[in-house]
Amino acid sequence: MNENYRHRRLLQLLLEKKALSTTEIVEQLEISPATARRDINKLAQQGRLKKVRNGAESIQSSPLDYRYSATINNIDEKQRIAQAASQLCQEGDSVILTCGSTMQMLGEHLCGRKLQIITNFIPLANKLIENNHEDIVIMGGQYNRNKAITLSLNQNESPYAANMMFTSGKGFTTEGLYKTDMIIANSEQRLSARAGKYVVLLDSTKLGQQVGMLFTKLQDIDLLITGKNAKPEFIQSLQEKGLSVMLV
């Protein structure tokens, strides 16, 4: 685990827990006590955490400074979903991340790792750049300020391909994934055809909800990652239709 990625993980853990002892940091990051103390000192000098006796405290809302953090619902569940999604990514992979709070959290987990991140979500791209992620592809096009994404006027197939695409939505039924925003849906349509694996990240409150338009049919989705509080009967109905589901 390189220093940049280790620092990002430590700051994220502090975001979730507010405070950690040195022992907890050692256990969570699987590092030595000396490395933990060195990380705490360095991040404290940079003003990114508060050093306290035998540990550290958070002094910021988020290491990636999520937009609209005050309005993020089910943040703990989304953090678990993002962490599980990050574990699917291998060194050398190319992955597509769409927009939204869960994607920003996933970007936090992936930042600093040796993989390519493709996105048109400008807040995520900016933060990856600021945190020195080495391999970023920012999709070109016209910037849409309200959605904070770029939209290409070229309707041809996307030139970018990836091992995996991560996306989210507003609802999910046994028919598939639903989205309510046509602008965002349009920006993702061509990308989805170029991904080797299509993974949906969705908190459990959106399951069973038929909201907006059917964007991706169930048979075109490889994996759904959702919260462990999802209704068992609904999860069973998805699995009976052949969908792989990961509960976190």
ABEGO torsion letter per residue (X at the ends): XBAAAAAAAAAAAAAAAGBBBAAAAAAAAGBBAAAAAAAAAAAAAAGABBBBBGEBBBABABAAGBBGAAABBGAAAAAAAAAAAAAABBBGBBBBBBBEAAAAAAAAAABGBBBBBBBABAAAAAAAAAAGBABBBBBBEBBBAAAGBBBBABABBBABBBABBBBBBABBBAAEBBBABAAAAAAAAAAAAABABBBBBBBAAABGBBBEBBABBAAABABBBBBAABBAAAAAAAAAAGBBBBBX
